[in-house]
Amino acid sequence: MLIDQQVTLVNKYIDKTIDFGFEYAPKLLGGIIVLVIGLWATRIITKAVGNSLEKSRIDHSLIPFLKSLTNIVLKALVAITVMGMIGIQMTSFVAILGAAGLAVGMALSGTLQNFAGGVIILILKPFRLGDFIEAQGFTGTVKEITIFSTMLNTPDKKLVIIPNGPLSTGALINYSAEPTRRVDWTFGIAYGDDTENFKRAINDFIAQDERILKEPAPFMGLSALADSSVNFTVRVWVDGPDYWNVFFDMNEKVYNKFADYNLNIPFPQMDMHFIKEK
């Protein structure tokens, strides 16, 4: 009697196993086929995307990131499709994945912000390698742009590392964005000096410097009658790389040659009058 029961139980499990095999074997086989084809298609698509990006004008430092992102997204889609085909309920899986993603996102919020900022910088290109910029209180030449931070070389050769998050959302000045720059000076002459002599001197200095552009035309105008000087504003346009050399050279010419034009460089002074009591 006991043996008959055991045989019946075994036969029952064998029947269930056969039924299970007939029911899920096609799904499992289809899932395996989709997995193989999906991974093959992912590899082909990722390679095609990489080749397309390399032929485009996109920044080369962004290409590895975009290829990796494409590969991960496609593999995730293949995995979700296969799990759905073989009958795995995705509702709980997606909920767990979403909760895990939220926890990781909160823990790495600063890092993710810098990551997103790096992507924005590499795509929109507000500056490039070699540009001279001012941002986040620092000024320097862009040495390297990574996905999380940007490195600047300051004029005194300090290395500044700025996170890409605030760099992508904050105010930024790119001094290299345009091919030309305007140089501004304020020069003062003493009260009583001839303003025509000043204009003649500045025009001579401008004409002697080939780095100063003819167009847009140089400008000069009397800007202020100050306490100790008559102040003129002078503006000229130069090629970007010549900016500082022209600025310093003009200052030196004014200091050394103003006297040749009967001009005096004023300095603060005070007249004192003494009154004798009778």
Wavefront OBJ file of the C-alpha trace (Angstrom):
o trace
v 0.000 0.000 0.000
v 2.762 2.431 0.961
v 4.660 1.611 -2.214
v 1.611 2.309 -4.348
v 1.181 5.717 -2.698
v 4.812 6.577 -3.301
v 4.564 5.537 -6.978
v 1.424 7.621 -7.385
v 3.148 10.659 -5.795
v 6.187 10.268 -8.060
v 3.987 9.974 -11.133
v 2.131 13.109 -10.036
v 5.378 15.104 -9.764
v 6.570 13.728 -13.101
v 3.325 14.823 -14.730
v 3.637 18.299 -13.177
v 7.224 18.544 -14.352
v 6.248 17.550 -17.884
v 3.342 20.032 -17.873
v 5.661 22.743 -16.545
v 8.215 21.939 -19.234
v 5.623 22.090 -22.005
v 4.252 25.338 -20.638
v 7.490 27.233 -19.925
v 10.005 25.613 -22.285
v 8.849 27.718 -25.274
v 8.977 30.862 -23.132
v 12.449 29.969 -21.843
v 13.694 29.114 -25.329
v 12.232 32.347 -26.707
v 13.825 34.310 -23.881
v 17.242 32.778 -24.601
v 16.900 33.554 -28.304
v 15.867 37.165 -27.570
v 18.746 37.508 -25.071
v 21.338 36.318 -27.597
v 19.944 38.441 -30.423
v 19.507 41.440 -28.089
v 23.106 41.324 -26.834
v 24.369 40.976 -30.404
v 22.212 43.904 -31.538
v 23.385 45.956 -28.542
v 27.017 45.431 -29.492
v 26.346 46.387 -33.119
v 24.304 49.480 -32.207
v 26.863 50.655 -29.626
v 29.657 50.324 -32.163
v 27.618 52.176 -34.789
v 26.853 54.988 -32.325
v 30.564 55.271 -31.466
v 31.564 55.457 -35.131
v 28.900 58.078 -35.786
v 30.037 60.196 -32.829
v 33.681 60.014 -33.909
v 32.752 61.320 -37.353
v 30.671 64.150 -35.910
v 31.903 67.408 -34.367
v 31.064 66.334 -30.833
v 33.758 66.677 -28.178
v 35.851 63.466 -28.113
v 35.893 63.434 -24.311
v 32.120 62.858 -24.427
v 32.238 59.850 -26.803
v 33.175 57.114 -24.257
v 30.443 58.289 -21.898
v 27.752 58.268 -24.600
v 28.838 54.829 -25.833
v 28.703 53.408 -22.303
v 25.318 55.022 -21.660
v 23.923 53.593 -24.908
v 25.252 50.128 -24.063
v 23.787 50.147 -20.545
v 20.358 51.375 -21.668
v 20.104 48.774 -24.455
v 21.189 45.926 -22.169
v 18.640 47.013 -19.562
v 15.884 46.965 -22.197
v 16.951 43.495 -23.345
v 16.988 42.187 -19.748
v 13.518 43.597 -19.012
v 12.137 42.126 -22.248
v 13.571 38.665 -21.518
v 12.273 38.624 -17.933
v 8.819 39.587 -19.174
v 8.879 36.802 -21.774
v 9.726 34.055 -19.291
v 6.942 35.159 -16.935
v 8.760 37.088 -14.209
v 6.459 39.710 -12.709
v 8.133 43.093 -13.314
v 5.990 45.195 -10.955
v 7.860 44.256 -7.790
v 11.194 44.275 -9.582
v 10.624 47.797 -10.911
v 9.493 49.002 -7.480
v 12.629 47.599 -5.818
v 14.816 49.051 -8.566
v 13.131 52.443 -8.201
v 13.610 52.481 -4.424
v 17.255 51.490 -4.790
v 17.767 54.166 -7.430
v 16.191 56.804 -5.166
v 18.422 55.825 -2.242
v 21.571 55.883 -4.379
v 20.498 59.177 -5.971
v 20.022 60.839 -2.565
v 23.375 59.532 -1.335
v 25.186 60.720 -4.449
v 23.178 63.889 -5.141
v 26.274 66.112 -5.293
v 28.152 63.692 -7.512
v 25.167 63.257 -9.821
v 24.812 67.048 -10.060
v 28.447 67.328 -11.122
v 27.943 64.463 -13.562
v 24.923 66.177 -15.136
v 26.857 69.452 -15.232
v 29.737 67.761 -17.040
v 27.366 66.363 -19.656
v 25.831 69.821 -20.174
v 29.265 71.439 -20.534
v 30.489 68.823 -22.999
v 27.328 69.098 -25.096
v 26.716 72.867 -25.042
v 30.419 73.818 -24.997
v 30.300 77.198 -23.187
v 34.114 76.911 -23.240
v 36.774 74.675 -24.737
v 40.278 73.532 -23.873
v 42.638 76.511 -23.983
v 39.930 79.142 -23.392
v 40.575 81.841 -20.787
v 37.527 82.009 -18.504
v 36.325 83.499 -15.245
v 33.930 81.435 -13.129
v 33.154 80.658 -9.481
v 35.581 83.360 -8.355
v 38.534 81.967 -10.333
v 40.213 83.091 -13.551
v 42.428 80.907 -15.705
v 42.996 78.853 -18.839
v 40.971 75.656 -19.236
v 43.430 72.761 -18.939
v 41.090 69.766 -18.807
v 37.349 69.032 -18.866
v 36.271 65.780 -17.219
v 32.799 64.421 -16.612
v 32.834 65.599 -12.960
v 35.108 68.668 -12.858
v 36.990 71.255 -14.892
v 40.627 72.178 -14.294
v 41.967 75.712 -14.740
v 45.540 76.974 -14.867
v 45.630 80.426 -13.279
v 48.014 83.116 -14.608
v 50.319 82.455 -11.624
v 50.341 78.711 -12.476
v 48.010 77.391 -9.829
v 45.777 74.435 -10.654
v 42.134 75.089 -9.776
v 39.600 72.215 -9.864
v 35.988 73.397 -10.156
v 33.051 70.937 -9.825
v 30.955 70.894 -12.992
v 27.623 71.207 -11.157
v 27.933 74.852 -10.055
v 30.086 75.625 -13.094
v 27.278 74.633 -15.480
v 24.595 76.626 -13.623
v 26.551 79.695 -12.489
v 27.649 82.845 -14.295
v 30.704 82.436 -16.511
v 32.833 84.828 -18.581
v 34.667 83.361 -21.571
v 37.345 85.836 -22.674
v 38.330 83.614 -25.607
v 34.861 83.203 -27.129
v 35.336 86.159 -29.509
v 38.413 86.715 -31.692
v 38.818 90.370 -30.626
v 38.684 92.228 -27.303
v 38.364 95.866 -26.305
v 41.101 97.432 -24.181
v 40.003 100.273 -21.888
v 42.122 102.878 -20.111
v 41.445 105.953 -18.025
v 44.229 108.542 -18.330
v 44.365 111.780 -16.371
v 46.073 115.067 -17.236
v 46.542 118.101 -15.051
v 44.142 121.019 -15.055
v 45.512 123.600 -17.487
v 47.036 121.042 -19.886
v 45.921 121.304 -23.515
v 43.392 118.586 -24.344
v 44.442 118.717 -28.005
v 47.948 117.703 -26.970
v 46.446 114.726 -25.150
v 44.483 113.632 -28.229
v 47.567 114.037 -30.424
v 49.686 111.964 -28.029
v 47.170 109.114 -27.794
v 46.618 109.066 -31.565
v 50.394 108.880 -32.085
v 50.719 106.014 -29.600
v 47.870 104.136 -31.298
v 49.342 104.663 -34.773
v 52.717 103.322 -33.603
v 51.206 100.027 -32.364
v 50.357 97.678 -35.244
v 48.488 95.338 -32.908
v 45.696 97.880 -32.450
v 42.940 97.310 -35.002
v 41.700 100.075 -37.302
v 38.140 98.701 -37.167
v 36.305 99.189 -34.898
v 37.858 102.648 -34.696
v 39.617 103.735 -31.486
v 37.648 106.007 -29.166
v 38.653 108.690 -26.702
v 36.503 111.110 -24.733
v 36.618 113.293 -21.639
v 34.953 111.194 -18.967
v 35.365 113.141 -15.702
v 36.520 116.402 -14.192
v 37.991 114.838 -11.087
v 39.367 116.499 -7.946
v 42.980 116.514 -9.124
v 42.829 115.592 -12.809
v 40.961 115.788 -16.086
v 40.186 112.164 -16.939
v 39.876 110.737 -20.442
v 38.559 107.303 -21.396
v 40.453 105.566 -24.226
v 39.175 102.407 -25.931
v 40.772 100.346 -28.695
v 40.192 96.872 -30.179
v 42.849 94.178 -30.457
v 43.111 90.460 -31.205
v 42.403 88.449 -28.076
v 45.983 87.188 -27.480
v 47.367 90.773 -27.709
v 45.144 92.187 -24.972
v 47.520 92.370 -22.020
v 50.631 93.286 -24.004
v 48.854 96.260 -25.592
v 47.409 97.293 -22.228
v 50.772 97.348 -20.455
v 52.690 98.888 -23.376
v 50.258 101.814 -23.639
v 50.574 102.512 -19.909
v 54.350 102.602 -20.254
v 54.229 104.950 -23.249
v 51.927 107.338 -21.415
v 54.233 107.444 -18.421
v 57.449 107.880 -20.433
v 56.271 110.190 -23.237
v 53.516 112.436 -21.917
v 56.117 115.057 -21.069
v 57.121 115.208 -24.773
v 53.624 116.583 -25.475
v 53.697 119.106 -22.609
v 51.358 116.930 -20.571
v 51.586 116.354 -16.842
v 50.491 113.217 -15.023
v 48.552 114.551 -12.030
v 48.526 113.210 -8.515
v 46.290 114.012 -5.574
v 47.243 117.316 -3.966
v 45.810 119.762 -1.536
v 46.221 123.513 -1.390
v 46.487 124.882 2.139
v 46.014 128.590 2.896
v 47.292 130.058 6.170
v 45.594 133.143 7.512
v 47.449 135.234 10.036
v 45.405 136.651 12.832
v 45.781 140.407 13.306
l 1 2 3 4 5 6 7 8 9 10 11 12 13 14 15 16 17 18 19 20 21 22 23 24 25 26 27 28 29 30 31 32 33 34 35 36 37 38 39 40 41 42 43 44 45 46 47 48 49 50 51 52 53 54 55 56 57 58 59 60 61 62 63 64 65 66 67 68 69 70 71 72 73 74 75 76 77 78 79 80 81 82 83 84 85 86 87 88 89 90 91 92 93 94 95 96 97 98 99 100 101 102 103 104 105 106 107 108 109 110 111 112 113 114 115 116 117 118 119 120 121 122 123 124 125 126 127 128 129 130 131 132 133 134 135 136 137 138 139 140 141 142 143 144 145 146 147 148 149 150 151 152 153 154 155 156 157 158 159 160 161 162 163 164 165 166 167 168 169 170 171 172 173 174 175 176 177 178 179 180 181 182 183 184 185 186 187 188 189 190 191 192 193 194 195 196 197 198 199 200 201 202 203 204 205 206 207 208 209 210 211 212 213 214 215 216 217 218 219 220 221 222 223 224 225 226 227 228 229 230 231 232 233 234 235 236 237 238 239 240 241 242 243 244 245 246 247 248 249 250 251 252 253 254 255 256 257 258 259 260 261 262 263 264 265 266 267 268 269 270 271 272 273 274 275 276 277 278
